[in-house]
Amino acid sequence: MVYRVSSERVLFRYVDGETVLINTKTSYYYSLNRVGTFVWNMLTEKGRTPAELLRAIQKEYSPPKDAAARDLENLLHDLKKEGLVIPEE
């Protein structure tokens, strides 16, 4: 499964190394930390699989694999639930 940014449903801006996302349908806003911003940047470039994202996170930040995988899964779940990213087969 590949995830891509839902460009028609989200506006975003980078502020002091973090990302602020605004859901254009609900007007809710979200803040991503440094690693979340790293993931978001990758998703804005092109669709990515969770495995590609996890490898990039591990290469860039060297976190424990289990924790990184869990955090990435939670982030993608939340972004998908809010309609900010779209999964594609």
Secondary structure as GFF3:
##gff-version 3
##sequence-region A 1 89
A	DSSP	beta_strand	2	5	.	.	.	ID=ss1
A	DSSP	beta_strand	10	15	.	.	.	ID=ss2
A	DSSP	beta_strand	18	23	.	.	.	ID=ss3
A	DSSP	beta_strand	29	32	.	.	.	ID=ss4
A	DSSP	alpha_helix	34	45	.	.	.	ID=ss5
A	DSSP	alpha_helix	50	61	.	.	.	ID=ss6
A	DSSP	alpha_helix	65	81	.	.	.	ID=ss7
A	DSSP	beta_strand	85	88	.	.	.	ID=ss8
###
